[in-house]
Amino acid sequence: MTSPSWDPAQYLRHADHRARPFTDLLARIPGLPAPRPRIADLGCGPGNMTRLLTERWPTARVTGYDNSPQMLADAAVYATSNLDFAHADLTTWVPTEPYDLLLSNAALHWVPGHLDALPAWLDALTPGGTLAFQVPDNIDAPLHALMRDLANTPRWKSRLADVLRPESSVHAPEVYLSRLGGTADIWQTTYLHVLPGTDPVLDWVKGTGLRPALDTLADDPEARDAFVAEYRDLLRQAYPAQSYGTVLPFRRLFAVATKGA
């Protein structure tokens, strides 16, 4: 799996639904130890959520890190004297200064080996500082399983079988608990997103999980459209439209670990 390209406009088409896990994570973060805390948002995307950190901690100095030039270009509109954005690849990113809060929202599942980075990130916290993250925990859900099954059919296997996010990209809650020292607050939440419009689950996944396949087929629009059409038909069966919209159950895993003072 390679890091996909990102389309901020597509990603933000369901911004309200995507914001809910961020605000739920934010609500569980305790007070920070410094009067002017240093905060990093790891995998900040288009920055619309990062700005909420400056609302929660107005005196903080916040940096949003992302490896997507497209996302960083959109995030720049939120920059202020105490909020900036910078390019970073989380597969190799190492803190170079102490932080009072390291936060990552819906990004670490795209980072192979992120589990091994957690102890170093904890070590980079100031006493009383917090590491908090949220990741999608639904790799077994139909929207992913159907994508994988389709990519492994004879027509698509040679081009797509190895580009999708692997099933091992998110670990069991107890694995994170062990790696974070056994004192972290870890929980799972399943959101029932009621999505409007035609084929909204396809529209959702075009902004995230489908990106590697779209990138791989970008030089062959006919094949890309054919794959998307086959996948769309499968999603319609798995997520039938109701009179009030289409329900997308979406499980996420949260972790909040605070370093001893």
DRENPA-3360 file (N, C-alpha, C; in nm, 2 decimals, always signed):
BEGIN
1 = MTSPSWDP = +0.08/-0.12/+0.00/+0.00/+0.00/+0.00/+0.09/+0.12/+0.00 ~ +0.06/+0.21/-0.09/+0.13/+0.34/-0.10/+0.04/+0.45/-0.05 ~ +0.09/+0.56/-0.01/+0.01/+0.67/+0.04/-0.07/+0.73/-0.08 ~ -0.20/+0.74/-0.06/-0.28/+0.78/-0.17/-0.28/+0.93/-0.19 ~ -0.32/+0.98/-0.31/-0.34/+1.12/-0.33/-0.48/+1.16/-0.26 ~ -0.49/+1.28/-0.23/-0.61/+1.33/-0.16/-0.68/+1.44/-0.23 ~ -0.82/+1.44/-0.23/-0.90/+1.54/-0.29/-0.98/+1.61/-0.17 ~ -0.93/+1.72/-0.12/-1.00/+1.78/-0.01/-1.15/+1.81/-0.03;
9 = AQYLRHAD = -1.19/+1.85/-0.15/-1.33/+1.88/-0.17/-1.41/+1.75/-0.16 ~ -1.36/+1.64/-0.21/-1.43/+1.51/-0.20/-1.44/+1.47/-0.05 ~ -1.33/+1.48/+0.02/-1.32/+1.44/+0.16/-1.42/+1.52/+0.24 ~ -1.44/+1.65/+0.21/-1.52/+1.74/+0.29/-1.67/+1.73/+0.25 ~ -1.70/+1.65/+0.16/-1.84/+1.64/+0.12/-1.93/+1.58/+0.23 ~ -1.87/+1.51/+0.33/-1.94/+1.46/+0.44/-1.87/+1.52/+0.57 ~ -1.84/+1.64/+0.57/-1.76/+1.70/+0.67/-1.83/+1.69/+0.81 ~ -1.96/+1.71/+0.82/-2.03/+1.71/+0.95/-2.02/+1.57/+1.01;
17 = HRARPFTD = -2.04/+1.47/+0.93/-2.03/+1.33/+0.98/-1.88/+1.30/+1.02 ~ -1.79/+1.35/+0.95/-1.65/+1.32/+0.98/-1.60/+1.40/+1.10 ~ -1.67/+1.51/+1.13/-1.63/+1.59/+1.24/-1.66/+1.53/+1.38 ~ -1.77/+1.45/+1.38/-1.82/+1.40/+1.51/-1.71/+1.32/+1.58 ~ -1.64/+1.23/+1.52/-1.54/+1.16/+1.60/-1.43/+1.25/+1.66 ~ -1.39/+1.35/+1.58/-1.29/+1.45/+1.63/-1.34/+1.52/+1.75 ~ -1.46/+1.57/+1.75/-1.51/+1.64/+1.87/-1.53/+1.54/+1.99 ~ -1.57/+1.42/+1.96/-1.58/+1.32/+2.07/-1.45/+1.29/+2.13;
25 = LLARIPGL = -1.34/+1.28/+2.05/-1.21/+1.26/+2.10/-1.16/+1.38/+2.18 ~ -1.19/+1.50/+2.13/-1.15/+1.62/+2.19/-1.21/+1.64/+2.33 ~ -1.33/+1.59/+2.34/-1.40/+1.60/+2.47/-1.34/+1.52/+2.58 ~ -1.27/+1.41/+2.54/-1.21/+1.32/+2.64/-1.07/+1.36/+2.68 ~ -1.01/+1.46/+2.62/-0.88/+1.50/+2.65/-0.88/+1.59/+2.77 ~ -0.80/+1.56/+2.87/-0.80/+1.64/+3.00/-0.73/+1.77/+2.97 ~ -0.73/+1.85/+3.08/-0.66/+1.98/+3.07/-0.51/+1.96/+3.05 ~ -0.44/+2.05/+2.98/-0.30/+2.04/+2.94/-0.22/+2.11/+3.05;
33 = PAPRPRIA = -0.09/+2.06/+3.07/-0.01/+2.11/+3.18/+0.04/+2.25/+3.17 ~ +0.06/+2.30/+3.04/+0.13/+2.43/+3.02/+0.03/+2.54/+3.00 ~ +0.07/+2.66/+3.05/-0.02/+2.77/+3.02/-0.03/+2.81/+2.87 ~ +0.08/+2.78/+2.80/+0.07/+2.80/+2.65/+0.12/+2.67/+2.59 ~ +0.02/+2.57/+2.58/+0.06/+2.44/+2.54/+0.11/+2.43/+2.40 ~ +0.20/+2.33/+2.38/+0.25/+2.30/+2.24/+0.17/+2.18/+2.19 ~ +0.11/+2.19/+2.08/+0.02/+2.09/+2.03/+0.05/+2.05/+1.88 ~ +0.05/+1.93/+1.85/+0.06/+1.88/+1.71/-0.06/+1.80/+1.67;
41 = DLGCGPGN = -0.11/+1.83/+1.55/-0.22/+1.75/+1.49/-0.16/+1.66/+1.38 ~ -0.15/+1.53/+1.40/-0.07/+1.45/+1.31/-0.17/+1.39/+1.21 ~ -0.15/+1.43/+1.08/-0.25/+1.40/+0.98/-0.36/+1.49/+0.98 ~ -0.33/+1.62/+0.97/-0.43/+1.72/+0.99/-0.53/+1.74/+0.88 ~ -0.50/+1.68/+0.76/-0.60/+1.69/+0.65/-0.62/+1.84/+0.61 ~ -0.74/+1.88/+0.58/-0.77/+2.01/+0.53/-0.77/+2.12/+0.64 ~ -0.74/+2.08/+0.76/-0.73/+2.18/+0.87/-0.85/+2.23/+0.93 ~ -0.97/+2.19/+0.88/-1.09/+2.23/+0.94/-1.12/+2.19/+1.08;
49 = MTRLLTER = -1.06/+2.07/+1.12/-1.07/+2.02/+1.26/-0.95/+2.08/+1.34 ~ -0.84/+2.10/+1.28/-0.72/+2.15/+1.36/-0.75/+2.28/+1.42 ~ -0.83/+2.36/+1.35/-0.86/+2.50/+1.41/-0.94/+2.49/+1.54 ~ -1.01/+2.37/+1.56/-1.08/+2.36/+1.68/-0.99/+2.35/+1.81 ~ -0.87/+2.30/+1.78/-0.77/+2.29/+1.89/-0.74/+2.43/+1.95 ~ -0.74/+2.53/+1.86/-0.71/+2.67/+1.91/-0.83/+2.73/+1.98 ~ -0.95/+2.68/+1.95/-1.07/+2.72/+2.02/-1.07/+2.66/+2.16 ~ -1.03/+2.54/+2.17/-1.02/+2.47/+2.31/-0.91/+2.53/+2.39;
57 = WPTARVTG = -0.80/+2.55/+2.33/-0.68/+2.61/+2.40/-0.63/+2.73/+2.33 ~ -0.69/+2.85/+2.35/-0.67/+2.97/+2.28/-0.52/+3.02/+2.29 ~ -0.45/+2.98/+2.39/-0.31/+3.03/+2.41/-0.21/+2.93/+2.35 ~ -0.26/+2.82/+2.30/-0.17/+2.71/+2.25/-0.10/+2.75/+2.12 ~ +0.01/+2.69/+2.10/+0.08/+2.70/+1.97/+0.06/+2.56/+1.90 ~ -0.01/+2.56/+1.79/-0.05/+2.44/+1.72/+0.01/+2.43/+1.59 ~ +0.06/+2.31/+1.55/+0.10/+2.28/+1.42/+0.03/+2.16/+1.37 ~ -0.03/+2.17/+1.25/-0.09/+2.06/+1.18/+0.01/+2.00/+1.08;
65 = YDNSPQML = +0.03/+1.87/+1.09/+0.12/+1.80/+1.00/+0.05/+1.71/+0.90 ~ +0.08/+1.71/+0.77/+0.02/+1.62/+0.68/+0.12/+1.60/+0.56 ~ +0.11/+1.49/+0.49/+0.20/+1.46/+0.38/+0.13/+1.49/+0.25 ~ +0.01/+1.54/+0.25/-0.06/+1.57/+0.12/-0.05/+1.72/+0.09 ~ +0.02/+1.75/-0.02/+0.02/+1.89/-0.07/-0.12/+1.95/-0.09 ~ -0.21/+1.87/-0.14/-0.34/+1.92/-0.16/-0.41/+1.95/-0.03 ~ -0.40/+1.87/+0.07/-0.46/+1.90/+0.20/-0.40/+2.02/+0.26 ~ -0.27/+2.03/+0.26/-0.20/+2.14/+0.32/-0.24/+2.28/+0.25;
73 = ADAAVYAT = -0.26/+2.27/+0.12/-0.30/+2.39/+0.05/-0.43/+2.44/+0.10 ~ -0.52/+2.35/+0.12/-0.66/+2.39/+0.18/-0.64/+2.43/+0.32 ~ -0.56/+2.37/+0.40/-0.54/+2.40/+0.54/-0.49/+2.54/+0.56 ~ -0.41/+2.59/+0.47/-0.34/+2.72/+0.48/-0.44/+2.83/+0.51 ~ -0.57/+2.82/+0.47/-0.66/+2.92/+0.50/-0.69/+2.94/+0.65 ~ -0.66/+2.84/+0.73/-0.69/+2.85/+0.87/-0.57/+2.90/+0.95 ~ -0.46/+2.92/+0.88/-0.34/+2.96/+0.96/-0.35/+3.09/+1.03 ~ -0.30/+3.10/+1.15/-0.30/+3.22/+1.23/-0.16/+3.24/+1.29;
81 = SNLDFAHA = -0.15/+3.34/+1.38/-0.03/+3.36/+1.45/+0.01/+3.24/+1.54 ~ -0.09/+3.16/+1.59/-0.06/+3.05/+1.67/-0.10/+2.91/+1.61 ~ -0.14/+2.91/+1.48/-0.17/+2.79/+1.41/-0.10/+2.79/+1.28 ~ -0.01/+2.69/+1.26/+0.05/+2.67/+1.13/+0.04/+2.53/+1.08 ~ +0.08/+2.51/+0.96/+0.08/+2.38/+0.90/+0.21/+2.35/+0.83 ~ +0.25/+2.22/+0.83/+0.38/+2.18/+0.78/+0.37/+2.04/+0.72 ~ +0.45/+2.01/+0.62/+0.46/+1.88/+0.56/+0.54/+1.79/+0.65 ~ +0.48/+1.67/+0.66/+0.55/+1.56/+0.74/+0.49/+1.43/+0.70;
89 = DLTTWVPT = +0.58/+1.33/+0.69/+0.54/+1.19/+0.66/+0.54/+1.12/+0.79 ~ +0.42/+1.07/+0.84/+0.41/+1.01/+0.97/+0.48/+0.88/+0.98 ~ +0.51/+0.82/+0.87/+0.59/+0.69/+0.87/+0.73/+0.71/+0.93 ~ +0.78/+0.84/+0.92/+0.91/+0.87/+0.96/+0.92/+0.98/+1.06 ~ +0.81/+1.05/+1.09/+0.81/+1.17/+1.17/+0.85/+1.13/+1.32 ~ +0.94/+1.21/+1.37/+0.99/+1.20/+1.50/+0.98/+1.34/+1.57 ~ +0.92/+1.34/+1.69/+0.91/+1.47/+1.76/+1.05/+1.53/+1.78 ~ +1.07/+1.66/+1.76/+1.20/+1.72/+1.78/+1.19/+1.82/+1.90;
97 = EPYDLLLS = +1.08/+1.82/+1.96/+1.06/+1.91/+2.08/+0.95/+1.85/+2.17 ~ +0.94/+1.89/+2.29/+0.84/+1.84/+2.38/+0.70/+1.89/+2.34 ~ +0.60/+1.81/+2.35/+0.46/+1.85/+2.32/+0.37/+1.82/+2.44 ~ +0.28/+1.91/+2.46/+0.18/+1.89/+2.56/+0.06/+1.80/+2.51 ~ +0.04/+1.80/+2.38/-0.07/+1.72/+2.32/-0.02/+1.68/+2.18 ~ -0.02/+1.55/+2.16/-0.01/+1.49/+2.03/-0.14/+1.43/+1.99 ~ -0.20/+1.47/+1.89/-0.34/+1.43/+1.85/-0.33/+1.38/+1.71 ~ -0.41/+1.27/+1.68/-0.42/+1.23/+1.54/-0.56/+1.18/+1.52;
105 = NAALHWVP = -0.63/+1.23/+1.42/-0.77/+1.20/+1.39/-0.78/+1.13/+1.26 ~ -0.82/+1.00/+1.26/-0.84/+0.93/+1.13/-0.72/+0.94/+1.03 ~ -0.61/+0.91/+1.09/-0.49/+0.91/+1.00/-0.40/+0.79/+1.02 ~ -0.39/+0.74/+1.14/-0.28/+0.64/+1.17/-0.31/+0.51/+1.10 ~ -0.43/+0.48/+1.05/-0.45/+0.36/+0.98/-0.38/+0.36/+0.84 ~ -0.34/+0.48/+0.80/-0.27/+0.49/+0.67/-0.12/+0.49/+0.70 ~ -0.07/+0.46/+0.82/+0.07/+0.47/+0.86/+0.11/+0.33/+0.90 ~ +0.18/+0.26/+0.81/+0.23/+0.13/+0.85/+0.33/+0.14/+0.96;
113 = GHLDALPA = +0.32/+0.05/+1.06/+0.41/+0.06/+1.17/+0.38/+0.16/+1.27 ~ +0.26/+0.22/+1.27/+0.24/+0.33/+1.37/+0.24/+0.28/+1.51 ~ +0.21/+0.15/+1.53/+0.21/+0.10/+1.66/+0.35/+0.11/+1.73 ~ +0.45/+0.09/+1.65/+0.59/+0.10/+1.70/+0.63/+0.24/+1.73 ~ +0.56/+0.34/+1.67/+0.59/+0.48/+1.70/+0.53/+0.54/+1.83 ~ +0.43/+0.47/+1.88/+0.36/+0.52/+2.00/+0.45/+0.54/+2.12 ~ +0.54/+0.45/+2.16/+0.62/+0.48/+2.28/+0.71/+0.60/+2.26 ~ +0.76/+0.62/+2.14/+0.85/+0.74/+2.13/+0.76/+0.87/+2.13;
121 = WLDALTPG = +0.64/+0.86/+2.08/+0.55/+0.98/+2.09/+0.51/+1.01/+2.24 ~ +0.49/+0.90/+2.31/+0.46/+0.92/+2.46/+0.58/+0.98/+2.53 ~ +0.70/+0.94/+2.49/+0.82/+0.99/+2.55/+0.84/+1.14/+2.52 ~ +0.79/+1.19/+2.41/+0.80/+1.33/+2.37/+0.71/+1.42/+2.44 ~ +0.61/+1.36/+2.52/+0.52/+1.44/+2.59/+0.58/+1.51/+2.71 ~ +0.54/+1.63/+2.74/+0.57/+1.69/+2.87/+0.50/+1.61/+2.98 ~ +0.55/+1.62/+3.11/+0.48/+1.56/+3.22/+0.34/+1.61/+3.23 ~ +0.24/+1.52/+3.23/+0.10/+1.56/+3.23/+0.05/+1.58/+3.09;
129 = GTLAFQVP = +0.13/+1.56/+2.98/+0.09/+1.57/+2.85/+0.01/+1.45/+2.80 ~ -0.06/+1.47/+2.69/-0.15/+1.36/+2.64/-0.13/+1.32/+2.49 ~ -0.14/+1.20/+2.47/-0.14/+1.14/+2.33/-0.28/+1.09/+2.31 ~ -0.35/+1.14/+2.20/-0.49/+1.11/+2.17/-0.50/+1.08/+2.03 ~ -0.57/+0.97/+1.99/-0.59/+0.94/+1.85/-0.72/+0.86/+1.83 ~ -0.77/+0.87/+1.71/-0.89/+0.80/+1.67/-0.86/+0.74/+1.53 ~ -0.90/+0.62/+1.51/-0.89/+0.55/+1.38/-1.01/+0.48/+1.34 ~ -1.05/+0.47/+1.21/-1.16/+0.39/+1.17/-1.12/+0.24/+1.21;
137 = DNIDAPLH = -1.22/+0.17/+1.26/-1.20/+0.03/+1.30/-1.31/-0.06/+1.24 ~ -1.32/-0.04/+1.11/-1.43/-0.11/+1.04/-1.37/-0.18/+0.91 ~ -1.25/-0.23/+0.91/-1.19/-0.29/+0.79/-1.27/-0.41/+0.75 ~ -1.35/-0.47/+0.85/-1.43/-0.59/+0.82/-1.57/-0.55/+0.77 ~ -1.60/-0.42/+0.76/-1.74/-0.37/+0.72/-1.75/-0.40/+0.57 ~ -1.88/-0.41/+0.52/-1.90/-0.43/+0.38/-1.83/-0.34/+0.28 ~ -1.83/-0.21/+0.32/-1.77/-0.11/+0.22/-1.62/-0.14/+0.19 ~ -1.55/-0.20/+0.29/-1.41/-0.24/+0.27/-1.40/-0.39/+0.21;
145 = ALMRDLAN = -1.48/-0.48/+0.27/-1.48/-0.62/+0.23/-1.52/-0.63/+0.08 ~ -1.62/-0.56/+0.04/-1.66/-0.57/-0.10/-1.56/-0.51/-0.19 ~ -1.49/-0.40/-0.15/-1.38/-0.35/-0.23/-1.27/-0.45/-0.25 ~ -1.23/-0.51/-0.14/-1.12/-0.61/-0.14/-1.16/-0.73/-0.23 ~ -1.29/-0.78/-0.21/-1.33/-0.89/-0.29/-1.33/-0.86/-0.44 ~ -1.38/-0.74/-0.47/-1.38/-0.70/-0.61/-1.24/-0.69/-0.67 ~ -1.15/-0.63/-0.59/-1.02/-0.61/-0.64/-0.94/-0.74/-0.66 ~ -0.99/-0.85/-0.60/-0.93/-0.98/-0.61/-0.99/-1.07/-0.71;
153 = TPRWKSRL = -1.09/-1.01/-0.79/-1.15/-1.09/-0.90/-1.05/-1.09/-1.01 ~ -1.07/-1.19/-1.10/-0.97/-1.20/-1.21/-0.95/-1.08/-1.29 ~ -1.06/-1.00/-1.31/-1.05/-0.88/-1.40/-0.96/-0.78/-1.34 ~ -0.96/-0.77/-1.20/-0.89/-0.66/-1.14/-0.76/-0.70/-1.05 ~ -0.75/-0.82/-1.03/-0.64/-0.87/-0.93/-0.50/-0.82/-0.97 ~ -0.47/-0.83/-1.09/-0.33/-0.79/-1.13/-0.30/-0.64/-1.10 ~ -0.40/-0.56/-1.10/-0.38/-0.41/-1.09/-0.42/-0.36/-0.95 ~ -0.51/-0.43/-0.88/-0.56/-0.37/-0.76/-0.54/-0.45/-0.63;
161 = ADVLRPES = -0.51/-0.57/-0.64/-0.51/-0.66/-0.52/-0.41/-0.61/-0.41 ~ -0.30/-0.55/-0.45/-0.20/-0.51/-0.35/-0.20/-0.36/-0.31 ~ -0.30/-0.29/-0.36/-0.29/-0.14/-0.34/-0.39/-0.09/-0.23 ~ -0.48/-0.17/-0.19/-0.58/-0.13/-0.09/-0.52/-0.14/+0.05 ~ -0.59/-0.06/+0.14/-0.54/-0.07/+0.28/-0.56/-0.21/+0.33 ~ -0.45/-0.26/+0.39/-0.45/-0.40/+0.44/-0.54/-0.42/+0.56 ~ -0.59/-0.54/+0.58/-0.68/-0.57/+0.70/-0.61/-0.55/+0.83 ~ -0.47/-0.55/+0.83/-0.40/-0.54/+0.96/-0.36/-0.39/+0.99;
169 = SVHAPEVY = -0.42/-0.30/+0.92/-0.38/-0.16/+0.94/-0.42/-0.10/+1.07 ~ -0.52/-0.16/+1.14/-0.57/-0.12/+1.27/-0.56/-0.24/+1.36 ~ -0.51/-0.22/+1.49/-0.50/-0.33/+1.58/-0.61/-0.34/+1.68 ~ -0.62/-0.45/+1.75/-0.72/-0.47/+1.85/-0.70/-0.37/+1.97 ~ -0.81/-0.33/+2.04/-0.79/-0.23/+2.15/-0.69/-0.28/+2.25 ~ -0.69/-0.40/+2.28/-0.59/-0.45/+2.39/-0.45/-0.44/+2.34 ~ -0.42/-0.44/+2.21/-0.29/-0.42/+2.16/-0.24/-0.28/+2.19 ~ -0.33/-0.18/+2.16/-0.30/-0.04/+2.18/-0.28/-0.02/+2.33;
177 = LSRLGGTA = -0.37/-0.08/+2.41/-0.36/-0.06/+2.56/-0.23/-0.11/+2.61 ~ -0.18/-0.22/+2.56/-0.05/-0.27/+2.60/+0.06/-0.18/+2.56 ~ +0.06/-0.13/+2.44/+0.17/-0.05/+2.38/+0.17/+0.09/+2.45 ~ +0.05/+0.13/+2.50/+0.05/+0.26/+2.57/+0.07/+0.25/+2.72 ~ +0.11/+0.14/+2.77/+0.14/+0.12/+2.91/+0.03/+0.08/+3.00 ~ -0.08/+0.04/+2.95/-0.19/-0.01/+3.03/-0.27/+0.08/+3.11 ~ -0.25/+0.21/+3.09/-0.33/+0.31/+3.16/-0.41/+0.40/+3.07 ~ -0.41/+0.37/+2.94/-0.48/+0.46/+2.85/-0.63/+0.44/+2.86;
185 = DIWQTTYL = -0.71/+0.54/+2.82/-0.85/+0.53/+2.81/-0.88/+0.49/+2.66 ~ -0.93/+0.37/+2.64/-0.95/+0.32/+2.50/-1.09/+0.27/+2.49 ~ -1.16/+0.31/+2.38/-1.30/+0.27/+2.36/-1.33/+0.26/+2.21 ~ -1.44/+0.20/+2.18/-1.49/+0.19/+2.05/-1.63/+0.25/+2.04 ~ -1.66/+0.32/+1.93/-1.80/+0.37/+1.91/-1.84/+0.34/+1.77 ~ -1.96/+0.30/+1.75/-2.02/+0.27/+1.62/-2.12/+0.39/+1.59 ~ -2.09/+0.47/+1.49/-2.18/+0.57/+1.45/-2.27/+0.52/+1.34 ~ -2.40/+0.56/+1.35/-2.49/+0.53/+1.24/-2.51/+0.66/+1.16;
193 = HVLPGTDP = -2.44/+0.68/+1.06/-2.45/+0.79/+0.97/-2.56/+0.78/+0.88 ~ -2.66/+0.87/+0.88/-2.77/+0.87/+0.78/-2.73/+0.97/+0.67 ~ -2.70/+0.91/+0.55/-2.64/+0.99/+0.44/-2.75/+1.02/+0.34 ~ -2.76/+1.14/+0.29/-2.86/+1.18/+0.19/-2.80/+1.15/+0.05 ~ -2.89/+1.16/-0.05/-2.85/+1.16/-0.19/-2.84/+1.02/-0.25 ~ -2.79/+1.02/-0.37/-2.78/+0.89/-0.45/-2.64/+0.84/-0.43 ~ -2.63/+0.71/-0.40/-2.50/+0.64/-0.38/-2.41/+0.71/-0.28 ~ -2.46/+0.75/-0.16/-2.38/+0.83/-0.07/-2.26/+0.75/-0.01;
201 = VLDWVKGT = -2.28/+0.62/+0.01/-2.17/+0.54/+0.06/-2.05/+0.54/-0.03 ~ -2.08/+0.53/-0.16/-1.97/+0.54/-0.26/-1.91/+0.68/-0.26 ~ -1.99/+0.78/-0.24/-1.94/+0.91/-0.24/-1.85/+0.93/-0.11 ~ -1.89/+0.87/+0.00/-1.81/+0.87/+0.12/-1.67/+0.81/+0.10 ~ -1.67/+0.69/+0.04/-1.55/+0.61/+0.03/-1.46/+0.66/-0.08 ~ -1.52/+0.74/-0.17/-1.43/+0.80/-0.27/-1.34/+0.90/-0.21 ~ -1.37/+0.96/-0.09/-1.29/+1.05/-0.02/-1.18/+0.99/+0.06 ~ -1.19/+0.86/+0.08/-1.10/+0.79/+0.18/-1.05/+0.66/+0.12;
209 = GLRPALDT = -1.12/+0.55/+0.16/-1.07/+0.41/+0.13/-1.05/+0.38/-0.01 ~ -1.13/+0.44/-0.10/-1.12/+0.41/-0.24/-1.00/+0.48/-0.31 ~ -0.94/+0.58/-0.24/-0.84/+0.66/-0.31/-0.73/+0.57/-0.37 ~ -0.67/+0.47/-0.31/-0.56/+0.39/-0.37/-0.60/+0.33/-0.50 ~ -0.73/+0.28/-0.51/-0.77/+0.22/-0.64/-0.79/+0.33/-0.74 ~ -0.85/+0.44/-0.71/-0.87/+0.55/-0.80/-0.73/+0.60/-0.85 ~ -0.63/+0.61/-0.76/-0.50/+0.65/-0.81/-0.44/+0.55/-0.91 ~ -0.45/+0.42/-0.87/-0.39/+0.32/-0.96/-0.45/+0.32/-1.10;
217 = LADDPEAR = -0.58/+0.35/-1.11/-0.65/+0.34/-1.24/-0.66/+0.48/-1.30 ~ -0.59/+0.58/-1.25/-0.61/+0.71/-1.30/-0.57/+0.73/-1.44 ~ -0.47/+0.65/-1.49/-0.43/+0.66/-1.63/-0.51/+0.58/-1.72 ~ -0.62/+0.52/-1.67/-0.71/+0.44/-1.76/-0.85/+0.47/-1.71 ~ -0.90/+0.59/-1.75/-1.04/+0.63/-1.71/-1.15/+0.53/-1.73 ~ -1.14/+0.46/-1.84/-1.24/+0.36/-1.88/-1.24/+0.24/-1.77 ~ -1.13/+0.20/-1.74/-1.12/+0.09/-1.64/-1.16/+0.14/-1.50 ~ -1.11/+0.26/-1.47/-1.15/+0.32/-1.34/-1.30/+0.33/-1.33;
225 = DAFVAEYR = -1.37/+0.38/-1.43/-1.51/+0.40/-1.42/-1.58/+0.26/-1.42 ~ -1.53/+0.16/-1.48/-1.59/+0.03/-1.48/-1.57/-0.03/-1.34 ~ -1.46/-0.01/-1.27/-1.44/-0.07/-1.14/-1.54/+0.00/-1.04 ~ -1.54/+0.14/-1.05/-1.63/+0.21/-0.96/-1.78/+0.17/-0.98 ~ -1.82/+0.14/-1.11/-1.96/+0.10/-1.14/-1.99/-0.03/-1.07 ~ -1.89/-0.13/-1.09/-1.91/-0.26/-1.02/-1.92/-0.25/-0.87 ~ -1.83/-0.17/-0.82/-1.83/-0.15/-0.67/-1.96/-0.08/-0.63 ~ -2.01/+0.02/-0.70/-2.13/+0.09/-0.67/-2.25/+0.00/-0.66;
233 = DLLRQAYP = -2.26/-0.10/-0.75/-2.37/-0.19/-0.75/-2.36/-0.28/-0.63 ~ -2.25/-0.32/-0.59/-2.23/-0.40/-0.47/-2.27/-0.32/-0.34 ~ -2.23/-0.19/-0.34/-2.27/-0.11/-0.22/-2.42/-0.09/-0.22 ~ -2.48/-0.07/-0.33/-2.63/-0.05/-0.33/-2.70/-0.17/-0.26 ~ -2.65/-0.29/-0.28/-2.71/-0.41/-0.22/-2.68/-0.41/-0.07 ~ -2.55/-0.38/-0.03/-2.51/-0.39/+0.11/-2.57/-0.27/+0.19 ~ -2.59/-0.16/+0.13/-2.64/-0.04/+0.20/-2.76/+0.02/+0.13 ~ -2.88/-0.05/+0.14/-3.00/-0.01/+0.06/-3.05/+0.13/+0.11;
241 = AQSYGTVL = -3.09/+0.21/+0.02/-3.15/+0.34/+0.05/-3.28/+0.32/+0.12 ~ -3.30/+0.40/+0.22/-3.43/+0.41/+0.29/-3.50/+0.54/+0.26 ~ -3.62/+0.55/+0.31/-3.70/+0.67/+0.28/-3.63/+0.80/+0.34 ~ -3.56/+0.77/+0.45/-3.49/+0.88/+0.52/-3.34/+0.90/+0.49 ~ -3.29/+0.81/+0.40/-3.15/+0.82/+0.36/-3.09/+0.68/+0.37 ~ -2.96/+0.68/+0.35/-2.88/+0.55/+0.35/-2.80/+0.54/+0.48 ~ -2.82/+0.43/+0.56/-2.75/+0.42/+0.68/-2.61/+0.36/+0.66 ~ -2.51/+0.43/+0.71/-2.37/+0.37/+0.71/-2.32/+0.35/+0.85;
249 = PFRRLFAV = -2.33/+0.23/+0.90/-2.27/+0.20/+1.03/-2.12/+0.22/+1.02 ~ -2.05/+0.28/+1.12/-1.91/+0.31/+1.11/-1.85/+0.30/+1.25 ~ -1.77/+0.20/+1.27/-1.70/+0.18/+1.40/-1.57/+0.25/+1.40 ~ -1.54/+0.31/+1.51/-1.41/+0.38/+1.53/-1.35/+0.34/+1.67 ~ -1.22/+0.35/+1.67/-1.14/+0.32/+1.79/-1.07/+0.45/+1.84 ~ -1.09/+0.47/+1.97/-1.03/+0.59/+2.03/-0.93/+0.55/+2.14 ~ -0.83/+0.64/+2.16/-0.73/+0.62/+2.27/-0.69/+0.75/+2.32 ~ -0.68/+0.76/+2.45/-0.63/+0.88/+2.52/-0.54/+0.84/+2.63;
257 = ATKGA = -0.41/+0.87/+2.62/-0.31/+0.83/+2.71/-0.24/+0.95/+2.77 ~ -0.24/+0.97/+2.90/-0.18/+1.09/+2.96/-0.05/+1.04/+3.04 ~ +0.06/+1.12/+3.01/+0.18/+1.09/+3.08/+0.18/+1.13/+3.22 ~ +0.24/+1.05/+3.31/+0.25/+1.09/+3.45/+0.32/+1.22/+3.47 ~ +0.27/+1.29/+3.57/+0.33/+1.43/+3.60/+0.47/+1.41/+3.67;
% end
